[in-house]
Amino acid sequence: MTLTLYEMPGWAGATAFDAFQKWRRQPGKMAFYKGDSFGVVESSAADAQQIDRFTVAVMAALPRGSEYRQ
């Protein structure tokens, strides 16, 4: 699994929610946002369920905030 995580506090006009809205689904990848964090999890070897479980675990470790994944 590869995790790319961005902290986006919104001071520059871009927020994690904005980045998430612009995300387009891609095979082997899942995007999420939680609070000020936007992330992309990807794996060429894992299936969608494994990527989802990993994403849920990462999101649980982040500070509280509104969240969504796809």
C-alpha positions in Angstrom: 0.0 0.0 0.0 1.1 3.5 -0.7 -0.4 6.4 1.2 -0.1 10.0 0.0 -1.4 12.4 2.7 -1.8 16.2 2.4 -2.5 18.6 5.2 -4.8 21.3 3.7 -5.8 23.8 6.4 -7.5 26.0 3.8 -5.3 29.1 4.4 -4.3 29.1 0.7 -7.9 28.7 -0.5 -7.7 24.9 -1.0 -9.3 22.6 1.4 -9.3 18.8 1.8 -12.9 18.7 0.9 -12.2 20.7 -2.3 -9.4 18.2 -3.3 -11.7 15.3 -2.6 -14.5 16.8 -4.8 -12.0 17.0 -7.7 -10.8 13.5 -7.2 -11.8 11.0 -10.0 -12.0 7.3 -9.2 -9.2 5.2 -10.5 -8.7 1.4 -10.3 -6.5 0.4 -7.4 -6.9 3.7 -5.6 -9.1 5.2 -3.0 -9.3 8.9 -1.9 -10.5 10.3 1.4 -10.7 13.4 3.4 -11.0 13.9 7.2 -10.8 17.4 8.6 -7.8 19.1 7.1 -6.4 16.0 5.6 -6.8 14.7 2.0 -5.3 11.3 1.2 -5.0 8.8 -1.6 -4.3 5.1 -0.9 -3.1 3.0 -3.8 -2.0 -0.6 -4.4 -1.5 -2.6 -7.5 -1.6 -5.9 -5.5 -4.5 -5.3 -3.1 -8.2 -5.6 -3.9 -10.8 -2.9 -3.2 -11.7 -4.4 0.2 -8.1 -4.4 1.4 -7.6 -0.8 0.2 -10.8 0.2 2.0 -9.8 -1.5 5.3 -6.4 0.2 5.2 -8.1 3.6 4.4 -10.5 3.2 7.3 -7.5 2.4 9.7 -5.6 5.5 8.5 -8.7 7.7 8.9 -9.2 6.4 12.4 -5.7 7.6 13.4 -6.3 11.2 12.1 -7.7 14.0 14.3 -11.5 14.4 14.4 -13.3 16.2 11.6 -15.8 15.7 8.8 -14.9 12.7 6.6 -15.7 10.7 3.6 -14.0 8.1 1.4 -14.5 6.7 -2.1 
